[in-house]
């Protein structure tokens, strides 16, 4: 099983499994080799992707522009890159610190 949080250039690559149309946006835990997040937005017209990037930016404490969706725009499995933030910081923000 691979790690959902990994170094990527000058930041961190984060693998997510998304469950749309939840009652509240929250981190659930691990789902295989991805971090599972329930989001309140529906998967329509990019609303879910917008909510994911905004939620991750708030959780990690970076500007929204520092979070970039790099794959999975149309699916439940997504990869984000968070620029300027080391993997250890992302792990702590998501409650994954060893």
N, C-alpha and C positions, 0 to 999 in steps of 0.2 A: 504494500500500500504506500502510495507516495504522500508527501507532506502537502497539506493545503496552503501552507505559508512558506514561500521560498524567496531567496534573494533574486533580484532581477535588475541588473544594471545599477542605477543609483537609487533603487527603491525596492519594493516588495511585490511579488506576484501572489495573488490570492485567488484560490479556486473556491467557487460557491455553488451550492445547490439551492435553488430558489423555489419557494412555495408561494405563489401569488394569491391574492384575495383573502388574506388572513384578517383577523379583526384588529391586529396591531402589528407593527413592524418590530421584529426582534430576532436576536440570534438564538437559535435553538440548540446548537451543539454540532457535533460532527455527523456527517452522512457519508460513510465510506471514506473516500479521500478528498472530501470537500467539507466546507463549513456550511451548515444549513441555516438559511435565513428565511423567516416568514415575512412577507411584505403585504401591506394593506392595499397597495395599488393593483389594479387589474393589468394583465399583460396585453394592453391595447395601446396602439400609437406611441410606443416607447415610454409609457407612464411607469411601468415596472422598472425599466433600466434607469430612468431618472431618479426614482425613489431609492434604488439600490446605491447609486453613486453618492447621492446626498446623505443617506444613512451611514455608509461606510466612512465618508469624510467627517461627519459629526462624531462618530464613534472613535475614530483614530485621532481627531483633533487637527485636521488639515483643511485647507481651502478645498472646495469642491473641484476646482480645476486640477488639483493634484491627483485626483482619482480618475482613471481612464479605463473604460471597458475595452478589452483587447480581443475577446472572443465570446461567442455565445449570445449575441444580441437577440436572437429569435428563439432561444431555448431556455430550459431550466438550469443547465450547467453553464456557468459563466466564469471567465477569468478577468480579473481587474489588476491593474498595476497602480500602486500607490507610490508616487514619486517622492523622494527625499525622506522616506521613513524606513528604518531598518526592520527586518522581520521580527526581532524580539519585541519591539514596540507594538506591532500589529498583533502578535500573539497575546500580549497582555490586554490589549483593548478588546479582544474577542474572548478572553477568558481561557486561552489555550496555553498559557505559560507553563513550562514544565516544573 
